[in-house]
Amino acid sequence: MSSGADQTAFGPMIIVATDQYETTPLVEDSWARRLLPAGGRLAVSLAKYRPVRRLLISATEKQAHGLWASMLCRKRYIDDQLVEAVESGIDAVVILGAGFDTRAYRLAQLATLPVFEVDLPANIARKRSRLEKNLGTVPGNVTLVPVDFETADLREELTRHGFRPGFRTFFIWEAVTQYLTEDGVRRTFEFLADAEAGSRLVFTYLRQNFLDGTTTYGAEKAYAQFVRKRKLWHFGMTPDQVAGFLTEYGWQEAEQVGPAEFTARYLRPHGRDIPVSAIERSVYAEKPEPRRKSS
């Protein structure tokens, strides 16, 4: 993963924590602020004042039109898919690129399930420190796994930390693929190819035409910073490539969502009239039972 990617974990959680001051937050999350470092907690505390909140939103929107709502909606979407999967029966949760994700601590449905949080060593160290500060220790059902997706053997590292191949697993891969090369993405999917039948996956990806600079979707500043200057974003796809890509690794696309779906499902019902970025899409996939050979 490119140098500097470990510094991008704070922004989404600042947005989630700030949104708690809204009348109808899209994601109910009392943990978001608690896991942030001191600077992030200060920014969130100041955001309780509406003018400061508006400034934070404005600064985010200047980077990419609709980015604020996009980050909130994708988290809500993943939460919804995860809770449904737990209720229908899964054995474990693996969060790839966990950052400061709070699902293991705020979703009651995960309290008795093993949860594996995988991320760069620097982020895992920060996460462990914040959990120990707030809870005294990492919860017993949560395992923190330091991994570099570009170089490490994901299967080996997860197995070493107690993950078992026979688990029907819900995999979350949120806002990570763009930071990897295609080889890094495919290496992770080679691991996912061996997932137990009945496993689920939600991942996000950036549109290839945005990374190419063909269409910027109102995200010119984000393109200039993350693609051109810092060279942090590498991998992208087109929406019609996703199903075929998943099939290569034994997965089936169940749903793919973006601005239209997020607006209809989350923003309008909450009375939130804010735009959603079109540069990113979310995909829900399932690992089917293997086909039986006819006799």
Contacts in CASP RR format, 6 or more apart in sequence:
PFRMAT RR
TARGET T0000
AUTHOR 0000-0000-0000
METHOD contacts of the structure
MODEL  1
MSSGADQTAFGPMIIVATDQYETTPLVEDSWARRLLPAGGRLAVSLAKYR
PVRRLLISATEKQAHGLWASMLCRKRYIDDQLVEAVESGIDAVVILGAGF
DTRAYRLAQLATLPVFEVDLPANIARKRSRLEKNLGTVPGNVTLVPVDFE
TADLREELTRHGFRPGFRTFFIWEAVTQYLTEDGVRRTFEFLADAEAGSR
LVFTYLRQNFLDGTTTYGAEKAYAQFVRKRKLWHFGMTPDQVAGFLTEYG
WQEAEQVGPAEFTARYLRPHGRDIPVSAIERSVYAEKPEPRRKSS
1 120 0 8 1.000
1 148 0 8 1.000
1 149 0 8 1.000
1 150 0 8 1.000
1 179 0 8 1.000
1 180 0 8 1.000
2 179 0 8 1.000
2 230 0 8 1.000
2 231 0 8 1.000
2 232 0 8 1.000
2 234 0 8 1.000
4 230 0 8 1.000
4 232 0 8 1.000
5 120 0 8 1.000
5 179 0 8 1.000
5 232 0 8 1.000
6 119 0 8 1.000
6 120 0 8 1.000
6 122 0 8 1.000
6 123 0 8 1.000
8 179 0 8 1.000
8 232 0 8 1.000
9 99 0 8 1.000
9 100 0 8 1.000
9 119 0 8 1.000
9 123 0 8 1.000
9 126 0 8 1.000
10 36 0 8 1.000
10 37 0 8 1.000
10 40 0 8 1.000
10 100 0 8 1.000
12 71 0 8 1.000
12 75 0 8 1.000
12 100 0 8 1.000
12 175 0 8 1.000
13 32 0 8 1.000
13 35 0 8 1.000
13 36 0 8 1.000
13 99 0 8 1.000
13 100 0 8 1.000
13 101 0 8 1.000
13 102 0 8 1.000
14 32 0 8 1.000
14 36 0 8 1.000
14 40 0 8 1.000
14 43 0 8 1.000
14 44 0 8 1.000
14 56 0 8 1.000
15 60 0 8 1.000
15 68 0 8 1.000
15 71 0 8 1.000
15 72 0 8 1.000
16 27 0 8 1.000
16 29 0 8 1.000
16 32 0 8 1.000
16 71 0 8 1.000
16 72 0 8 1.000
16 75 0 8 1.000
16 102 0 8 1.000
17 29 0 8 1.000
17 32 0 8 1.000
17 33 0 8 1.000
17 36 0 8 1.000
17 44 0 8 1.000
17 47 0 8 1.000
18 43 0 8 1.000
18 44 0 8 1.000
18 47 0 8 1.000
18 53 0 8 1.000
18 56 0 8 1.000
19 25 0 8 1.000
19 26 0 8 1.000
19 27 0 8 1.000
19 72 0 8 1.000
20 28 0 8 1.000
20 29 0 8 1.000
20 30 0 8 1.000
20 32 0 8 1.000
20 33 0 8 1.000
21 47 0 8 1.000
21 48 0 8 1.000
21 53 0 8 1.000
22 272 0 8 1.000
24 270 0 8 1.000
24 271 0 8 1.000
24 272 0 8 1.000
26 69 0 8 1.000
26 72 0 8 1.000
26 73 0 8 1.000
26 75 0 8 1.000
26 76 0 8 1.000
26 266 0 8 1.000
26 267 0 8 1.000
26 270 0 8 1.000
26 272 0 8 1.000
27 72 0 8 1.000
27 75 0 8 1.000
27 76 0 8 1.000
27 79 0 8 1.000
28 106 0 8 1.000
29 102 0 8 1.000
29 106 0 8 1.000
30 106 0 8 1.000
31 102 0 8 1.000
31 105 0 8 1.000
31 106 0 8 1.000
32 44 0 8 1.000
32 100 0 8 1.000
32 102 0 8 1.000
33 40 0 8 1.000
33 41 0 8 1.000
33 44 0 8 1.000
33 45 0 8 1.000
34 41 0 8 1.000
34 130 0 8 1.000
34 134 0 8 1.000
35 100 0 8 1.000
35 102 0 8 1.000
35 127 0 8 1.000
35 130 0 8 1.000
35 131 0 8 1.000
35 134 0 8 1.000
36 44 0 8 1.000
36 100 0 8 1.000
36 130 0 8 1.000
37 126 0 8 1.000
37 130 0 8 1.000
43 56 0 8 1.000
46 52 0 8 1.000
47 53 0 8 1.000
47 56 0 8 1.000
57 68 0 8 1.000
60 67 0 8 1.000
60 68 0 8 1.000
61 67 0 8 1.000
61 68 0 8 1.000
62 221 0 8 1.000
63 219 0 8 1.000
63 221 0 8 1.000
63 222 0 8 1.000
63 225 0 8 1.000
64 70 0 8 1.000
64 217 0 8 1.000
64 218 0 8 1.000
64 219 0 8 1.000
64 221 0 8 1.000
64 222 0 8 1.000
64 277 0 8 1.000
64 279 0 8 1.000
65 217 0 8 1.000
65 218 0 8 1.000
65 219 0 8 1.000
65 275 0 8 1.000
65 277 0 8 1.000
66 274 0 8 1.000
66 275 0 8 1.000
66 276 0 8 1.000
66 277 0 8 1.000
67 219 0 8 1.000
67 222 0 8 1.000
67 277 0 8 1.000
68 274 0 8 1.000
69 262 0 8 1.000
69 267 0 8 1.000
69 272 0 8 1.000
69 274 0 8 1.000
69 275 0 8 1.000
69 276 0 8 1.000
69 277 0 8 1.000
70 259 0 8 1.000
70 262 0 8 1.000
70 276 0 8 1.000
70 277 0 8 1.000
70 279 0 8 1.000
70 280 0 8 1.000
71 175 0 8 1.000
72 266 0 8 1.000
73 262 0 8 1.000
73 265 0 8 1.000
73 266 0 8 1.000
73 267 0 8 1.000
73 276 0 8 1.000
74 174 0 8 1.000
74 175 0 8 1.000
74 204 0 8 1.000
74 262 0 8 1.000
74 280 0 8 1.000
74 282 0 8 1.000
75 174 0 8 1.000
76 266 0 8 1.000
77 202 0 8 1.000
77 257 0 8 1.000
77 262 0 8 1.000
77 265 0 8 1.000
77 266 0 8 1.000
77 282 0 8 1.000
78 103 0 8 1.000
78 172 0 8 1.000
78 174 0 8 1.000
78 202 0 8 1.000
78 282 0 8 1.000
79 103 0 8 1.000
79 107 0 8 1.000
81 170 0 8 1.000
81 200 0 8 1.000
81 202 0 8 1.000
81 284 0 8 1.000
82 93 0 8 1.000
82 103 0 8 1.000
82 107 0 8 1.000
82 109 0 8 1.000
82 110 0 8 1.000
82 170 0 8 1.000
82 172 0 8 1.000
82 202 0 8 1.000
83 107 0 8 1.000
83 109 0 8 1.000
85 170 0 8 1.000
85 200 0 8 1.000
86 109 0 8 1.000
86 110 0 8 1.000
86 113 0 8 1.000
86 170 0 8 1.000
87 109 0 8 1.000
89 168 0 8 1.000
90 113 0 8 1.000
90 167 0 8 1.000
90 168 0 8 1.000
90 169 0 8 1.000
90 170 0 8 1.000
90 198 0 8 1.000
90 199 0 8 1.000
90 200 0 8 1.000
91 113 0 8 1.000
91 114 0 8 1.000
91 166 0 8 1.000
91 167 0 8 1.000
91 168 0 8 1.000
91 169 0 8 1.000
91 196 0 8 1.000
92 113 0 8 1.000
92 114 0 8 1.000
92 115 0 8 1.000
92 116 0 8 1.000
92 163 0 8 1.000
92 164 0 8 1.000
92 167 0 8 1.000
92 168 0 8 1.000
92 169 0 8 1.000
92 170 0 8 1.000
93 103 0 8 1.000
93 104 0 8 1.000
93 110 0 8 1.000
93 113 0 8 1.000
93 114 0 8 1.000
93 115 0 8 1.000
93 116 0 8 1.000
93 169 0 8 1.000
93 170 0 8 1.000
93 171 0 8 1.000
93 172 0 8 1.000
94 115 0 8 1.000
94 116 0 8 1.000
94 118 0 8 1.000
94 158 0 8 1.000
94 163 0 8 1.000
94 169 0 8 1.000
94 170 0 8 1.000
94 171 0 8 1.000
94 172 0 8 1.000
95 101 0 8 1.000
95 103 0 8 1.000
95 104 0 8 1.000
95 115 0 8 1.000
95 116 0 8 1.000
95 117 0 8 1.000
95 118 0 8 1.000
95 171 0 8 1.000
95 172 0 8 1.000
95 174 0 8 1.000
96 118 0 8 1.000
96 149 0 8 1.000
96 154 0 8 1.000
96 171 0 8 1.000
96 172 0 8 1.000
96 173 0 8 1.000
96 176 0 8 1.000
96 188 0 8 1.000
97 117 0 8 1.000
97 118 0 8 1.000
97 119 0 8 1.000
97 120 0 8 1.000
97 123 0 8 1.000
97 149 0 8 1.000
97 173 0 8 1.000
97 174 0 8 1.000
97 176 0 8 1.000
98 117 0 8 1.000
98 118 0 8 1.000
98 119 0 8 1.000
98 123 0 8 1.000
98 127 0 8 1.000
99 117 0 8 1.000
99 119 0 8 1.000
99 123 0 8 1.000
99 127 0 8 1.000
100 123 0 8 1.000
100 126 0 8 1.000
100 127 0 8 1.000
100 130 0 8 1.000
101 117 0 8 1.000
101 172 0 8 1.000
101 174 0 8 1.000
103 110 0 8 1.000
103 115 0 8 1.000
103 172 0 8 1.000
104 110 0 8 1.000
104 115 0 8 1.000
104 117 0 8 1.000
104 139 0 8 1.000
104 141 0 8 1.000
104 142 0 8 1.000
105 139 0 8 1.000
105 142 0 8 1.000
110 141 0 8 1.000
111 141 0 8 1.000
112 141 0 8 1.000
113 141 0 8 1.000
114 141 0 8 1.000
114 143 0 8 1.000
114 162 0 8 1.000
114 163 0 8 1.000
114 167 0 8 1.000
115 141 0 8 1.000
115 142 0 8 1.000
115 143 0 8 1.000
116 142 0 8 1.000
116 143 0 8 1.000
116 145 0 8 1.000
116 158 0 8 1.000
116 161 0 8 1.000
116 162 0 8 1.000
116 163 0 8 1.000
117 124 0 8 1.000
117 127 0 8 1.000
117 142 0 8 1.000
117 143 0 8 1.000
117 144 0 8 1.000
117 145 0 8 1.000
118 145 0 8 1.000
118 146 0 8 1.000
118 147 0 8 1.000
118 154 0 8 1.000
118 157 0 8 1.000
118 158 0 8 1.000
119 127 0 8 1.000
119 144 0 8 1.000
119 145 0 8 1.000
119 146 0 8 1.000
119 147 0 8 1.000
120 146 0 8 1.000
120 147 0 8 1.000
120 148 0 8 1.000
121 146 0 8 1.000
121 148 0 8 1.000
124 144 0 8 1.000
124 145 0 8 1.000
124 146 0 8 1.000
125 146 0 8 1.000
127 144 0 8 1.000
128 138 0 8 1.000
128 144 0 8 1.000
131 137 0 8 1.000
131 138 0 8 1.000
131 139 0 8 1.000
131 142 0 8 1.000
132 138 0 8 1.000
138 144 0 8 1.000
143 161 0 8 1.000
143 162 0 8 1.000
143 163 0 8 1.000
145 157 0 8 1.000
145 158 0 8 1.000
145 161 0 8 1.000
146 157 0 8 1.000
147 154 0 8 1.000
147 157 0 8 1.000
149 176 0 8 1.000
149 180 0 8 1.000
149 184 0 8 1.000
149 187 0 8 1.000
149 188 0 8 1.000
150 180 0 8 1.000
150 181 0 8 1.000
150 183 0 8 1.000
150 184 0 8 1.000
150 187 0 8 1.000
154 187 0 8 1.000
154 188 0 8 1.000
154 191 0 8 1.000
155 191 0 8 1.000
155 194 0 8 1.000
159 165 0 8 1.000
165 194 0 8 1.000
165 196 0 8 1.000
166 196 0 8 1.000
167 196 0 8 1.000
167 199 0 8 1.000
168 196 0 8 1.000
168 197 0 8 1.000
168 198 0 8 1.000
168 199 0 8 1.000
169 195 0 8 1.000
169 196 0 8 1.000
169 199 0 8 1.000
169 200 0 8 1.000
170 199 0 8 1.000
170 200 0 8 1.000
170 201 0 8 1.000
170 202 0 8 1.000
171 192 0 8 1.000
171 195 0 8 1.000
171 199 0 8 1.000
171 200 0 8 1.000
171 201 0 8 1.000
171 202 0 8 1.000
171 203 0 8 1.000
172 201 0 8 1.000
172 202 0 8 1.000
172 203 0 8 1.000
173 188 0 8 1.000
173 201 0 8 1.000
173 202 0 8 1.000
173 203 0 8 1.000
173 204 0 8 1.000
174 202 0 8 1.000
174 203 0 8 1.000
174 204 0 8 1.000
175 204 0 8 1.000
175 280 0 8 1.000
176 203 0 8 1.000
176 204 0 8 1.000
177 185 0 8 1.000
177 203 0 8 1.000
177 204 0 8 1.000
177 205 0 8 1.000
177 206 0 8 1.000
177 235 0 8 1.000
177 236 0 8 1.000
178 205 0 8 1.000
178 206 0 8 1.000
178 211 0 8 1.000
178 232 0 8 1.000
178 233 0 8 1.000
178 234 0 8 1.000
178 235 0 8 1.000
178 236 0 8 1.000
179 232 0 8 1.000
179 233 0 8 1.000
179 234 0 8 1.000
179 235 0 8 1.000
180 188 0 8 1.000
180 234 0 8 1.000
180 235 0 8 1.000
181 234 0 8 1.000
181 235 0 8 1.000
182 234 0 8 1.000
182 235 0 8 1.000
184 235 0 8 1.000
185 235 0 8 1.000
189 245 0 8 1.000
189 248 0 8 1.000
189 249 0 8 1.000
190 249 0 8 1.000
192 201 0 8 1.000
192 249 0 8 1.000
192 251 0 8 1.000
193 249 0 8 1.000
193 250 0 8 1.000
193 251 0 8 1.000
195 201 0 8 1.000
195 287 0 8 1.000
196 287 0 8 1.000
197 287 0 8 1.000
197 288 0 8 1.000
197 289 0 8 1.000
197 290 0 8 1.000
198 286 0 8 1.000
198 287 0 8 1.000
198 288 0 8 1.000
198 289 0 8 1.000
199 286 0 8 1.000
199 287 0 8 1.000
200 284 0 8 1.000
200 285 0 8 1.000
200 286 0 8 1.000
200 287 0 8 1.000
201 251 0 8 1.000
201 283 0 8 1.000
201 284 0 8 1.000
201 285 0 8 1.000
201 286 0 8 1.000
201 287 0 8 1.000
202 282 0 8 1.000
202 283 0 8 1.000
202 284 0 8 1.000
202 285 0 8 1.000
203 282 0 8 1.000
203 283 0 8 1.000
203 285 0 8 1.000
204 280 0 8 1.000
204 281 0 8 1.000
204 282 0 8 1.000
204 283 0 8 1.000
205 235 0 8 1.000
205 236 0 8 1.000
205 237 0 8 1.000
205 242 0 8 1.000
205 280 0 8 1.000
205 281 0 8 1.000
205 283 0 8 1.000
206 233 0 8 1.000
206 235 0 8 1.000
206 236 0 8 1.000
206 237 0 8 1.000
206 279 0 8 1.000
206 280 0 8 1.000
207 215 0 8 1.000
207 217 0 8 1.000
207 236 0 8 1.000
207 237 0 8 1.000
207 238 0 8 1.000
207 239 0 8 1.000
207 278 0 8 1.000
207 279 0 8 1.000
207 280 0 8 1.000
207 281 0 8 1.000
208 236 0 8 1.000
208 237 0 8 1.000
208 238 0 8 1.000
208 241 0 8 1.000
209 215 0 8 1.000
209 238 0 8 1.000
210 216 0 8 1.000
210 217 0 8 1.000
210 219 0 8 1.000
210 223 0 8 1.000
210 279 0 8 1.000
211 227 0 8 1.000
211 233 0 8 1.000
211 234 0 8 1.000
211 235 0 8 1.000
211 236 0 8 1.000
213 223 0 8 1.000
213 227 0 8 1.000
216 223 0 8 1.000
217 277 0 8 1.000
217 278 0 8 1.000
217 279 0 8 1.000
219 277 0 8 1.000
219 279 0 8 1.000
222 279 0 8 1.000
226 232 0 8 1.000
226 233 0 8 1.000
227 233 0 8 1.000
237 245 0 8 1.000
239 256 0 8 1.000
239 281 0 8 1.000
242 253 0 8 1.000
242 256 0 8 1.000
242 283 0 8 1.000
243 252 0 8 1.000
243 253 0 8 1.000
244 253 0 8 1.000
246 252 0 8 1.000
246 253 0 8 1.000
246 283 0 8 1.000
246 285 0 8 1.000
250 287 0 8 1.000
250 288 0 8 1.000
251 285 0 8 1.000
251 286 0 8 1.000
251 287 0 8 1.000
252 285 0 8 1.000
252 286 0 8 1.000
252 287 0 8 1.000
252 288 0 8 1.000
253 283 0 8 1.000
253 284 0 8 1.000
253 285 0 8 1.000
254 284 0 8 1.000
254 285 0 8 1.000
254 286 0 8 1.000
255 283 0 8 1.000
255 284 0 8 1.000
256 281 0 8 1.000
256 282 0 8 1.000
256 283 0 8 1.000
256 284 0 8 1.000
257 281 0 8 1.000
257 282 0 8 1.000
257 283 0 8 1.000
257 284 0 8 1.000
258 276 0 8 1.000
258 278 0 8 1.000
258 280 0 8 1.000
258 281 0 8 1.000
258 282 0 8 1.000
259 275 0 8 1.000
259 276 0 8 1.000
259 277 0 8 1.000
259 278 0 8 1.000
262 276 0 8 1.000
263 276 0 8 1.000
266 272 0 8 1.000
267 273 0 8 1.000
267 274 0 8 1.000
267 276 0 8 1.000
END
